[in-house]
Amino acid sequence: MRQSRQEFSRQKLEVYGTAPLPRFGHTMTPVSKTKIILFGGATGDTGKYSITGDTYCFDIVSNTWSRLDRVSGISPSPRAAHSASSVEAYQMVIYGGATGGGSLASDDLYLLDMRSGEDQASWMIVPVVGTTPGRRYGHTLVFQKPNLLVFAGNTGNETVNDVWSLNVEKAPFTWIKLNIQGETPKVRVYHSACLCLTGSATGMMVIYGGRCNDQAALNDTWGLRRHRDGRWDWVRAPYKPNGEQPVPRYQHASLFIGSTMMVLGGRTNQVGEVVPLEAYDTENSEWFKFNSIQRFRHACWSLDSDVYVHGGFEHETPNIPTDTIFKIDTIRLFGKNEQLIPRTSDPTPKAQITNLDQQRPINRVPRNNNKTPEIRLASQVLVYMNEQSDEPSSQIKRVPLERLQEEGKRIGVKALPPGISKSTQEIESNNEQILDQLFKSREWSSITETRFALRKEIVLSLIQDCENILKNEPNVIRIRAPVKIFGNLHGQYIDLLRFFEMWGEPSDKNNEGDIESFDYIFLGDYVDRGNRSLETICLLMSLKLKHPDQIFLLRGHHEDISVNSLYGFADECRQRLNEDTNDPNSVYQKINKMFTFLPLACVIEDRILCVHGGVGHGIRSLDELDAIPKPIEVAQNATLQDQQILMDVLWSDPCEKENEMGFKANTARDSTGSRNIVKFGADRLQRFLTDNRLSMVIRSHECVMEGYDRNSQGDLITVFSATDYCGKYKNAAAILVVKRSMEIVPRLIYPLNNSNESWIDNEESLRRRPATPPRWKSSKLK
């Protein structure tokens, strides 16, 4: 064994914050260059162990722990011996594990999303169709972009050596068992796997060691590679015959520093045997040994040339887990073995983590030197709003200081049309009752009742009040950023509440409210297909009434009595309100009358056009839209120019292939061709944008598997805001946030386990009104 430099290379970290209990069998996953996420593991000692579902964040810059105890969504059950991997910046997935007592965790793939910060982190189950790798523990999970790879482990009945792949860029998400020809590794459990990103093994998932089905420890190394023609194969890593041979081990950890694979800790076939830290030079097929930390069932990660080791058992106390973190400086450890030292100072997997935060250490300031200044800034400011008003009091608005930056967008917003007051005392009172009943964004998980909560007379009053506002709105709304954009909702009331809970709600009553900072645009299709259309449309009308110059409801093709009489909304009104939908005074008829006054489009900053469907082939300018008189009835067999423009805006779709030009029949929506519904090509879209001095169209109208889809030219985005469309596609849902800088940021949610229960899903319903096929192409915003 070569002389080690342990006394110089190893350092025990002093940590701060809320530290997790000592544990083993957990995971530590980098989600950025400075943030590491701990999940799960077992705590306790001497056989009295408890499996946990803890989630903690460790900040390498400040050596500070924080417990993520406000994570929303569906969190994984407590587990140990599971696997985890980062997939993008501030996103990680976990799979499998043991739950104690001989039981295994589910075969769901869980995603932790921290892109909005630790305080708004969320767990969600990734929607997967088809067969999965099944329940297992002691396996590995590696992200070899774009594929998540699960390898080996124990299924509860046997130890296996299968490989499963899930392509994160191909919808719908599907696990595929790889059929690998040629020599393959032995079955194994408690092995290690890591991704090489430098040198001759670039792109390979490299596995080492483990324990086979006869309990013997292994010391072989294999690389899994994918060829350009789609084939996968295993390559056994060569060892120099006269060189150092690695120690057989299991319950260890491995990672890459440059092109050097490091293997840390673990156990051998001999109880209590000292296990060296070993390094494998993939360029020269040579092993090196170093004295180091004796741990097993621990977790490791790296930052540049430093390696960190957390938790697990030490050989001196094999029944009591530890909570210490050691940092190993590999440059000092490797010493004169220069071939092991990475040529780059930043070996962080760029294929896995992008847009890493570049935080610098912050000097700690003693509390006794941190004195409160005598001069304070007021918590509110006064903003001058409307110089044309005759009432001085209406010219002044109190704005919380923290919202002052966004208040500029409010100045210049057009006042309501003459004759429309924002609300009388009676309207306010009725509307507050409705909001109290329906606006429960932090209580959606407890909503179980199927009855409709509002009295009919309250709903009829709401409809009329909302109609009075819509009558005076133009067909083309013009607003400024920042703004949030929602796509099709289809009666998915719970999804709407989940979006409000996770990404901010249009209110001013609590910390979650952001109505002072954002306008809200909804792109139509509020009703039909889902079984809570009444709650959905009533909540949206109530929000419109509460914030008439900040909530904008555009018309979709289901906001048409000839459509929603067939696709579920009429049936819902009959059943839940016990009314005759043919009665002109029914809620159903009154809502459809209100729909005829909905605006048709919205323009953001004179650059982004928002519509429900598309630009079709009949519309030439936005002035044509604005000129259509209200109320607007939809003619299913368009003969006049106005009728054709309306069909274009509400019903048209872009062509499936982006190189298609001109127009083509939209047979999925118009099988006979009688309604003249078309699909429009890229040339048509570009011509329309140029003629109207616009940059982009944002639309809905089609289910897309990731919740949003952007074409390669970047000038059209489809957004869909209902999960698991019709209970059969397991799609994600999204909203788009358009920032003041005009950057567009998607915000996603994923289906709940029981999401199919929120759709009208009986066979007769689907036979009469089959689900419109989703748009399968998928791309991410750049």
C-alpha positions in Angstrom: 0.0 0.0 0.0 1.3 3.4 -0.9 2.1 5.9 1.8 -1.0 8.0 2.6 -1.2 11.7 3.4 -4.3 11.2 5.7 -3.2 13.7 8.3 -3.2 16.5 5.7 -6.1 15.4 3.4 -8.9 14.7 5.9 -10.8 17.3 7.8 -13.9 17.0 10.1 -16.4 19.7 9.3 -18.0 21.9 12.0 -21.6 22.2 11.0 -24.4 24.6 11.9 -28.1 24.8 11.7 -30.6 22.0 12.3 -28.5 18.8 11.8 -30.2 15.4 11.0 -29.9 12.5 13.4 -27.0 10.0 12.9 -28.2 7.6 10.2 -27.2 5.0 7.6 -28.7 3.8 4.3 -29.5 7.4 3.2 -28.7 9.4 0.1 -26.8 12.7 -0.3 -27.5 14.3 -3.7 -26.0 17.5 -5.1 -28.7 19.6 -6.7 -26.4 22.6 -7.3 -22.8 23.3 -6.7 -23.4 24.3 -3.1 -26.6 22.5 -2.1 -26.8 18.8 -1.1 -30.1 17.1 -0.3 -30.3 14.3 2.3 -33.2 11.9 2.1 -34.3 9.0 4.2 -32.1 6.4 5.9 -32.4 4.7 9.3 -31.7 6.1 12.7 -31.2 4.5 16.1 -28.7 1.9 17.3 -28.1 -1.7 18.2 -31.0 -3.2 16.3 -33.5 -0.5 17.4 -33.6 1.3 14.1 -36.3 3.5 12.7 -36.7 4.1 8.9 -37.2 7.8 8.1 -38.5 10.0 5.3 -36.5 13.1 6.4 -35.4 15.7 3.9 -32.6 18.0 4.7 -30.4 20.5 2.8 -26.7 21.0 3.5 -25.1 24.2 2.3 -21.4 23.6 1.6 -20.6 27.3 1.6 -21.7 27.9 5.2 -21.6 24.2 6.4 -25.2 24.7 7.5 -28.0 22.2 7.7 -31.7 23.1 7.3 -34.6 20.7 7.5 -37.1 20.9 4.6 -40.3 20.4 6.7 -42.6 22.5 4.5 -42.3 20.5 1.3 -45.6 20.3 -0.5 -47.0 17.6 -2.7 -46.8 13.8 -2.2 -43.6 12.9 -0.4 -42.0 9.5 -0.6 -42.6 7.1 2.3 -39.8 6.5 4.8 -37.1 4.3 3.3 -33.5 3.2 3.4 -31.1 1.5 0.9 -32.9 3.5 -1.8 -31.2 5.4 -4.6 -31.2 9.0 -5.8 -29.8 11.2 -8.6 -29.9 14.8 -9.7 -31.4 15.4 -13.1 -31.3 19.2 -13.5 -30.4 22.2 -11.3 -32.4 22.0 -8.1 -34.2 18.8 -9.1 -33.5 15.2 -8.0 -35.3 11.9 -8.2 -35.4 8.9 -5.8 -36.4 5.3 -6.5 -37.0 2.2 -4.4 -35.6 1.2 -1.0 -36.6 -0.8 2.0 -39.2 0.3 4.6 -38.3 -2.1 7.4 -39.7 -5.4 8.6 -38.9 -7.0 5.3 -41.1 -4.6 3.3 -40.1 -2.6 0.2 -41.0 0.9 -0.9 -43.3 1.4 -3.9 -42.0 1.4 -7.5 -43.0 5.1 -8.0 -40.3 7.5 -9.2 -40.4 10.7 -7.0 -39.1 14.1 -8.0 -38.1 16.8 -5.6 -38.3 20.3 -7.2 -36.5 23.1 -5.4 -36.3 25.6 -8.3 -38.4 28.1 -6.4 -36.4 27.8 -3.2 -36.3 25.7 -0.1 -39.5 27.2 1.3 -41.4 26.3 -1.8 -39.9 22.9 -2.5 -42.3 20.2 -3.7 -42.4 16.4 -4.0 -44.3 14.8 -6.9 -44.7 11.4 -8.4 -43.4 11.4 -12.0 -46.1 10.1 -14.3 -44.9 6.8 -15.8 -46.8 4.4 -18.0 -46.2 0.7 -18.5 -44.0 -1.7 -16.6 -41.5 -0.4 -14.0 -38.3 -1.9 -12.6 -40.4 -3.1 -9.6 -39.7 -2.8 -5.9 -36.1 -3.3 -4.9 -33.4 -2.1 -2.5 -29.6 -1.9 -2.6 -29.7 -0.9 -6.3 -28.2 2.1 -8.0 -29.7 5.0 -10.0 -27.6 7.2 -12.4 -28.6 10.0 -14.7 -26.8 9.4 -18.0 -28.6 12.2 -19.9 -31.2 11.9 -21.1 -31.6 8.4 -19.5 -32.2 7.5 -15.9 -30.6 4.1 -15.4 -31.6 1.6 -12.6 -29.2 -1.3 -12.1 -29.4 -4.5 -10.0 -30.3 -4.7 -6.3 -32.6 -7.1 -4.5 -36.3 -7.5 -5.3 -37.1 -9.0 -1.9 -37.0 -12.5 -3.4 -33.7 -12.5 -5.3 -30.6 -10.5 -6.2 -30.7 -9.3 -9.9 -28.5 -7.7 -12.5 -31.1 -6.1 -14.9 -30.8 -2.6 -16.3 -33.8 -0.3 -16.8 -33.8 3.0 -18.7 -36.3 6.0 -18.6 -35.8 8.7 -21.2 -36.7 12.0 -19.5 -37.0 13.8 -22.9 -39.4 11.4 -24.4 -43.1 11.5 -23.5 -44.9 9.6 -22.1 -42.3 8.6 -19.5 -41.7 4.9 -19.8 -39.3 2.4 -18.2 -37.6 0.1 -20.7 -35.8 -3.0 -19.7 -32.6 -3.0 -21.7 -31.9 -6.2 -23.7 -28.1 -6.3 -23.5 -26.2 -8.8 -25.6 -22.8 -10.2 -24.7 -21.1 -10.5 -21.3 -22.9 -8.9 -18.3 -22.0 -8.3 -14.7 -23.0 -10.9 -12.0 -26.1 -10.3 -10.0 -25.4 -8.0 -7.1 -26.7 -5.8 -4.3 -25.1 -3.0 -2.3 -22.8 -2.1 -5.1 -21.9 1.4 -6.4 -22.4 3.2 -9.6 -21.3 6.6 -10.9 -21.1 8.5 -14.2 -17.8 9.3 -15.9 -17.6 12.6 -17.7 -14.0 12.9 -18.7 -11.5 10.7 -20.7 -11.9 7.5 -22.5 -14.9 6.4 -20.3 -16.9 9.6 -20.9 -20.6 8.9 -20.8 -20.3 5.5 -19.2 -22.2 4.4 -16.0 -19.4 2.6 -14.1 -20.3 0.1 -11.5 -18.1 -1.5 -8.9 -18.3 -4.3 -6.3 -21.3 -5.3 -4.3 -22.5 -8.6 -2.9 -23.7 -11.5 -5.0 -26.4 -14.1 -4.2 -24.0 -16.3 -2.2 -23.1 -13.3 0.0 -19.6 -13.0 -1.3 -18.1 -9.5 -1.9 -17.2 -8.6 -5.4 -14.3 -6.5 -6.8 -15.1 -6.2 -10.5 -15.7 -3.0 -12.5 -17.9 -2.6 -15.5 -18.9 0.3 -17.8 -22.3 0.5 -19.4 -22.3 2.4 -22.7 -24.9 3.4 -25.4 -23.9 3.3 -29.0 -25.1 5.8 -31.7 -27.4 3.1 -33.2 -29.2 2.7 -29.8 -27.5 -0.5 -28.7 -26.3 -0.9 -25.1 -23.4 -3.1 -24.0 -21.3 -3.8 -20.9 -17.6 -3.4 -21.0 -15.5 -5.1 -18.3 -12.8 -2.6 -17.0 -9.3 -4.0 -17.5 -7.0 -4.4 -14.5 -3.2 -4.5 -14.9 -2.2 -8.1 -14.1 0.8 -7.2 -12.0 -0.6 -4.1 -10.5 -2.7 -3.5 -7.3 -5.9 -5.4 -7.2 -9.0 -3.7 -5.6 -10.4 -5.1 -2.4 -13.8 -6.9 -2.8 -16.4 -4.9 -0.9 -20.1 -3.9 -0.6 -22.0 -1.1 1.2 -19.4 1.3 -0.1 -19.7 4.5 -2.2 -17.9 5.6 -5.4 -17.6 8.8 -7.5 -15.5 10.3 -10.2 -12.9 13.0 -9.8 -12.0 13.8 -13.4 -11.3 10.4 -15.0 -10.4 8.8 -11.7 -13.0 6.7 -9.9 -12.7 6.7 -6.1 -14.1 3.9 -4.0 -14.7 4.8 -0.4 -15.4 2.6 2.6 -17.6 -0.5 2.6 -17.3 -4.0 4.2 -15.5 -7.1 3.0 -16.0 -10.8 3.6 -14.0 -10.5 6.8 -15.8 -8.7 9.7 -14.0 -5.6 10.8 -11.4 -5.7 8.1 -9.7 -2.4 7.4 -10.8 -1.2 3.9 -8.6 1.3 2.0 -9.7 4.2 -0.1 -9.0 3.0 -3.7 -8.7 5.0 -6.9 -9.0 3.6 -10.4 -7.3 5.5 -13.2 -9.5 4.8 -16.1 -6.9 6.0 -18.6 -4.2 3.6 -17.5 -6.3 0.8 -16.0 -4.4 1.1 -12.7 -5.5 0.9 -9.1 -4.1 2.9 -6.2 -4.7 2.4 -2.4 -4.7 5.0 0.4 -5.5 5.0 4.1 -8.7 6.7 4.8 -12.0 6.8 6.7 -13.5 3.5 7.7 -17.2 3.7 7.0 -20.0 1.6 5.5 -23.6 2.3 4.5 -22.5 6.0 4.3 -23.1 8.6 1.6 -20.6 10.6 -0.5 -20.4 13.6 -2.9 -17.7 15.7 -4.4 -17.0 19.4 -5.1 -14.1 20.1 -7.4 -11.2 18.1 -6.0 -12.8 17.7 -2.5 -14.8 14.6 -1.5 -17.3 14.6 1.4 -18.4 11.6 3.5 -21.5 11.7 5.7 -23.1 9.3 8.1 -23.0 5.5 8.0 -21.3 3.2 10.5 -17.7 3.3 11.6 -15.9 0.0 12.1 -15.2 0.8 15.7 -18.9 1.2 16.4 -20.7 -1.1 13.8 -24.1 -0.8 15.5 -24.2 2.9 16.1 -24.4 5.3 13.1 -22.6 8.6 13.0 -23.5 12.1 11.9 -20.1 13.5 11.2 -19.0 14.9 7.8 -15.4 14.5 6.7 -13.9 16.4 3.8 -11.1 14.7 1.9 -8.7 16.9 -0.2 -7.8 14.5 -3.0 -5.0 16.7 -4.3 -3.2 16.2 -1.0 -4.3 12.6 -0.7 -3.0 11.6 -4.1 0.3 13.4 -3.5 2.8 12.5 -6.2 0.3 10.4 -8.1 -0.3 13.3 -10.5 -2.1 11.1 -13.1 -5.0 10.8 -10.6 -5.4 14.6 -10.1 -8.1 16.0 -12.5 -6.8 18.3 -15.2 -9.8 20.6 -14.6 -10.6 22.3 -11.3 -14.3 21.8 -11.9 -15.3 18.2 -12.5 -19.0 18.8 -11.6 -21.2 16.8 -14.0 -22.3 19.6 -16.4 -24.6 17.1 -18.2 -26.5 16.7 -14.9 -26.5 20.1 -13.3 -26.8 23.3 -15.3 -26.9 27.0 -14.2 -25.2 26.2 -11.0 -25.2 28.9 -8.4 -21.9 30.7 -7.9 -22.2 31.7 -4.3 -19.2 33.1 -2.4 -18.5 32.5 1.3 -20.1 35.1 3.5 -18.1 36.3 6.5 -19.8 35.6 9.8 -20.6 38.8 11.8 -20.8 38.5 15.6 -24.2 39.3 16.9 -23.0 42.0 19.3 -21.6 43.9 16.3 -24.9 43.8 14.4 -26.7 46.8 15.8 -30.1 48.0 14.6 -29.8 51.4 13.0 -31.9 54.3 14.5 -33.4 55.3 11.1 -35.9 52.8 9.6 -37.7 52.8 6.3 -41.5 52.7 6.6 -43.2 49.4 5.9 -45.6 51.1 3.4 -45.3 53.8 0.7 -48.0 55.9 -1.0 -48.3 55.7 -4.7 -50.0 58.3 -6.9 -52.3 56.5 -9.2 -54.7 58.5 -11.3 -54.3 62.2 -12.0 -57.6 62.5 -13.8 -59.7 61.5 -10.9 -62.0 64.1 -9.3 -61.7 62.4 -5.9 -58.3 63.1 -4.3 -58.6 59.9 -2.2 -58.7 57.7 -5.3 -55.4 59.1 -6.4 -53.5 57.5 -3.5 -52.8 53.9 -3.0 -51.0 52.2 -0.1 -48.4 49.7 -1.2 -46.3 47.4 1.0 -42.7 48.2 0.6 -41.7 44.7 -0.5 -44.1 45.0 -3.4 -43.0 48.4 -4.6 -40.8 47.1 -7.3 -43.7 45.5 -9.1 -46.1 48.4 -8.5 -44.9 50.2 -11.6 -46.8 47.9 -13.8 -50.0 49.0 -12.2 -49.6 52.7 -13.3 -51.2 53.2 -16.6 -53.6 50.3 -16.4 -56.9 51.3 -17.9 -59.7 52.0 -15.5 -62.9 50.1 -15.7 -65.3 51.4 -18.4 -67.8 54.1 -17.4 -70.8 52.8 -15.5 -69.0 49.8 -14.0 -68.1 50.2 -10.4 -65.6 47.7 -9.0 -68.2 46.4 -6.5 -71.1 47.5 -4.4 -71.3 46.4 -0.8 -73.8 43.7 -1.8 -71.6 42.4 -4.6 -68.6 42.3 -2.3 -70.5 40.5 0.4 -71.8 37.8 -2.0 -68.4 37.4 -3.6 -66.7 37.0 -0.3 -69.0 34.1 0.5 -68.1 32.4 -2.7 -64.4 32.9 -2.2 -64.6 31.6 1.3 -66.3 28.4 -0.1 -64.1 27.8 -3.1 -60.7 29.5 -2.6 -59.0 26.9 -0.4 -55.5 26.7 -2.0 -53.9 25.4 1.2 -56.7 22.9 1.9 -57.2 21.2 -1.4 -56.1 17.8 -0.1 -59.0 17.8 2.4 -61.7 18.5 -0.3 -63.7 15.3 -0.6 -67.4 16.4 -0.9 -69.1 15.8 -4.2 -72.0 18.1 -3.7 -71.9 21.7 -5.0 -71.4 24.1 -2.1 -73.0 27.2 -3.4 -76.7 28.1 -3.5 -78.2 28.5 -6.9 -79.2 32.2 -6.3 -75.7 33.1 -5.3 -74.3 31.5 -8.5 -76.8 33.4 -10.7 -75.9 36.7 -9.0 -72.2 35.9 -9.5 -72.8 35.2 -13.2 -74.7 38.4 -13.8 -72.1 40.5 -11.9 -69.3 39.0 -13.9 -71.2 39.5 -17.2 -71.6 43.2 -16.4 -67.8 43.5 -16.3 -67.1 41.4 -19.4 -69.6 43.3 -21.5 -67.3 46.3 -21.4 -64.0 44.6 -22.0 -62.5 44.7 -25.5 -62.1 41.5 -27.4 -58.3 42.0 -27.3 -56.9 42.8 -23.9 -53.6 44.6 -23.6 -51.5 44.3 -20.5 -48.0 44.6 -19.2 -45.6 42.0 -17.7 -45.2 40.3 -15.2 -48.1 37.9 -15.8 -49.1 34.3 -15.2 -50.7 32.3 -17.9 -52.9 29.3 -17.4 -53.9 26.8 -20.2 -56.9 24.4 -20.4 -58.4 23.6 -17.0 -61.3 21.3 -18.0 -63.0 21.3 -14.6 -59.9 20.3 -12.7 -60.6 22.3 -9.7 -58.1 20.6 -7.5 -55.3 21.2 -10.0 -56.2 24.9 -10.1 -55.9 25.0 -6.3 -52.6 23.1 -6.4 -51.2 25.7 -8.8 -52.3 28.5 -6.5 -50.7 26.7 -3.5 -47.4 25.9 -5.1 -46.8 28.9 -7.3 -48.7 31.7 -5.7 -52.3 32.7 -5.6 -54.3 35.8 -6.8 -55.1 37.2 -3.4 -53.8 39.9 -1.1 -54.7 38.2 2.2 -51.6 36.3 3.1 -48.0 35.7 2.3 -48.9 33.4 -0.6 -50.8 36.1 -2.4 -49.2 37.8 -5.4 -52.1 39.7 -7.0 -50.2 43.0 -6.3 -47.3 41.7 -8.5 -48.9 39.7 -11.3 -51.8 39.8 -13.7 -53.4 36.5 -14.5 -54.5 35.2 -17.9 -56.6 32.1 -18.4 -56.7 30.7 -21.9 -60.1 29.1 -21.9 -61.7 25.6 -21.7 -62.7 26.0 -18.1 -65.5 23.4 -18.3 -66.2 19.9 -19.7 -64.3 16.6 -19.4 -63.7 17.0 -15.6 -66.3 16.5 -12.9 -65.8 19.9 -11.1 -66.5 22.4 -13.8 -68.9 24.3 -11.6 -66.3 24.9 -8.9 -63.7 25.9 -11.5 -65.8 28.4 -13.4 -67.4 29.9 -10.3 -64.0 30.4 -8.6 -62.6 32.1 -11.8 -65.7 34.4 -12.0 -65.4 35.3 -8.4 -61.7 36.1 -8.8 -62.6 38.2 -11.8 -65.1 40.1 -9.7 -62.6 40.6 -6.9 -59.8 41.8 -9.2 -61.5 42.9 -12.5 -58.4 44.7 -13.9 -55.9 41.9 -13.1 -57.8 38.6 -13.8 -58.5 38.0 -17.5 -60.6 35.1 -18.7 -60.3 34.4 -22.5 -62.7 32.3 -24.4 -62.0 28.7 -25.3 -63.8 26.4 -27.7 -65.6 24.7 -24.8 -67.1 28.0 -23.8 -69.8 27.4 -26.4 -73.2 25.8 -25.7 -73.0 23.6 -28.7 -69.9 22.0 -27.3 -70.4 21.9 -23.5 -73.9 20.5 -24.0 -72.1 17.3 -25.2 -68.9 17.1 -23.2 -70.0 17.0 -19.6 -70.9 20.5 -18.3 -74.6 20.3 -19.1 -74.7 16.9 -17.4 -72.9 18.2 -14.3 -75.4 21.1 -14.0 -78.3 18.7 -14.3 -77.0 16.3 -11.7 -75.4 18.6 -9.2 -77.8 21.5 -9.4 -80.9 19.4 -10.1 -81.9 21.9 -12.8 -83.4 21.7 -16.3 -80.6 22.9 -18.5 -83.1 24.0 -21.2 -84.6 26.5 -18.8 -83.4 30.0 -19.9 -83.1 30.9 -16.2 -80.9 27.9 -15.4 -77.3 28.3 -14.2 -76.2 26.4 -17.3 -78.0 28.8 -19.7 -76.9 31.9 -17.8 -73.2 30.8 -17.8 -73.3 30.1 -21.5 -74.7 33.6 -22.0 -71.9 35.0 -20.0 -69.4 33.1 -22.1 -70.5 35.1 -25.2 -68.9 38.2 -23.7 -65.5 36.7 -22.9 -62.6 38.4 -24.7 -60.8 36.5 -27.4 -57.2 37.4 -27.0 -54.6 39.2 -24.9 -51.4 41.0 -25.9 -48.5 41.3 -23.4 -46.2 44.2 -23.8 -47.2 44.5 -27.5 -45.1 41.4 -28.2 -46.8 38.2 -27.0 -50.3 37.2 -28.3 -52.3 34.9 -26.0 -55.2 33.0 -27.6 -56.9 29.7 -27.0 -56.4 27.9 -30.3 -54.2 29.6 -32.9 -54.1 31.9 -35.9 -55.7 29.6 -38.5 -56.0 31.0 -42.0 -58.7 33.6 -41.9 -57.5 36.2 -39.4 -55.1 38.9 -40.7 -54.9 41.5 -37.9 -55.9 41.9 -34.2 -58.1 44.8 -35.3 -60.4 42.2 -37.0 -60.7 40.5 -33.6 -61.5 43.7 -31.8 -64.2 44.6 -34.4 -66.3 41.5 -33.8 -69.4 42.8 -31.9 -70.5 41.2 -28.6 -72.3 39.0 -27.7 -70.3 36.6 -29.8 -72.0 33.4 -30.9 -69.9 30.6 -32.5 -71.2 29.4 -35.8 -70.1 25.8 -36.3 -70.5 26.1 -40.1 -68.7 29.4 -40.7 -69.8 31.3 -43.8 -69.0 34.9 -42.9 -65.5 36.4 -42.3 -66.1 37.1 -38.6 -67.3 33.5 -38.1 -64.2 32.1 -39.8 -61.9 34.3 -37.7 -63.6 33.0 -34.5 -63.1 29.4 -35.6 -59.4 30.2 -36.3 -58.9 31.7 -32.8 -60.8 29.0 -30.9 -60.2 25.8 -32.9 -57.0 25.9 -35.0 -53.8 24.0 -34.2 -50.2 24.2 -35.4 -49.0 21.4 -37.8 -47.4 18.4 -36.1 -44.2 18.8 -38.2 -42.5 22.1 -38.0 -41.3 22.0 -41.6 -44.9 21.8 -42.9 -46.0 25.0 -44.6 -49.4 26.6 -45.5 -52.6 25.0 -44.2 -54.0 21.5 -43.9 -57.3 20.0 -42.8 -57.6 19.5 -39.1 -59.3 16.1 -39.3 -58.9 15.3 -35.6 -61.3 18.2 -34.9 -63.3 18.4 -38.1 -63.6 14.9 -39.6 -66.0 16.0 -42.4 -64.4 19.4 -43.2 -67.7 21.2 -42.8 -66.4 23.6 -40.1 -63.2 24.6 -42.0 -60.9 24.0 -39.1 -57.3 24.0 -40.1 -53.8 23.3 -38.9 -51.4 26.2 -39.8 -47.8 25.9 -40.8 -44.7 27.7 -39.7 -44.8 30.2 -42.6 -48.4 31.2 -41.7 -47.4 31.8 -38.1 -44.3 33.9 -39.1 -46.4 36.0 -41.6 -49.0 36.7 -38.9 -46.4 37.7 -36.4 -44.6 40.0 -38.8 -47.8 41.7 -40.0 -48.9 42.4 -36.4 -45.4 43.3 -35.1 -45.5 40.4 -32.6 -42.8 38.1 -31.4 -44.7 35.0 -30.1 -48.0 33.2 -29.7 -48.9 31.5 -26.5 -51.9 29.2 -26.8 -53.5 26.1 -25.2 -56.2 23.9 -26.8 -54.0 20.7 -26.9 -52.8 18.4 -24.2 -49.0 18.3 -24.1 -47.2 15.7 -22.0 -44.9 18.0 -20.1 -47.5 20.6 -19.5 -45.9 23.0 -22.0 -44.3 22.7 -25.5 -42.3 25.1 -27.5 -41.5 24.9 -31.2 -37.9 24.9 -32.4 -38.3 28.5 -33.7 -39.3 29.7 -30.3 -42.3 31.7 -31.5 -45.1 29.4 -30.3 -45.7 27.8 -27.0 -48.6 25.5 -26.0 -49.5 25.3 -22.3 -51.9 22.9 -20.7 -52.9 23.2 -17.1 -54.8 20.0 -16.2 -52.9 16.8 -15.2 -53.6 13.3 -16.4 -55.9 14.4 -19.3 -59.2 12.4 -19.2 -57.6 10.1 -16.7 -55.6 8.2 -19.3 -52.4 10.2 -20.4 -50.6 10.8 -17.0 -49.4 14.2 -18.4 -47.9 16.9 -16.3 -49.6 20.3 -16.2 -48.0 23.7 -16.4 -48.5 27.5 -16.1 -46.2 30.1 -17.7 -44.7 33.0 -15.7 -43.8 35.9 -17.9 -41.3 38.0 -15.9 -40.8 41.8 -16.2 -37.7 41.0 -18.3 -39.9 39.0 -20.6 -38.2 35.7 -19.6 -40.8 32.9 -19.7 -40.6 30.4 -16.8 -42.8 27.2 -16.8 -44.2 26.1 -13.4 -45.3 22.4 -13.3 -47.4 20.1 -11.2 -47.8 16.3 -11.7 -50.8 14.0 -11.4 -52.0 12.8 -8.0 -52.3 9.1 -7.4 -56.1 9.3 -7.7 -56.1 11.9 -10.6 -58.3 9.7 -12.8 -61.2 10.1 -10.3 -61.5 13.8 -11.2 -62.5 13.1 -14.9 -65.7 11.9 -16.4 -64.2 8.5 -17.1 -67.0 6.0 -17.6 -66.9 4.0 -20.9 -70.1 5.4 -22.1 -68.8 9.0 -21.7 -65.6 8.3 -23.5 -67.4 6.5 -26.3 -69.7 9.5 -26.8 -66.9 12.1 -26.3 -63.5 10.5 -26.8 -60.4 12.4 -25.5 -58.7 14.6 -28.1 -55.3 13.0 -28.7 -52.4 14.9 -27.0 -49.7 16.7 -28.8 -46.8 14.2 -28.4 -43.9 16.3 -29.5 -42.1 17.8 -26.5 -39.4 20.4 -26.0 -38.1 22.6 -23.2 -37.8 26.3 -23.0 -34.3 27.5 -23.6 
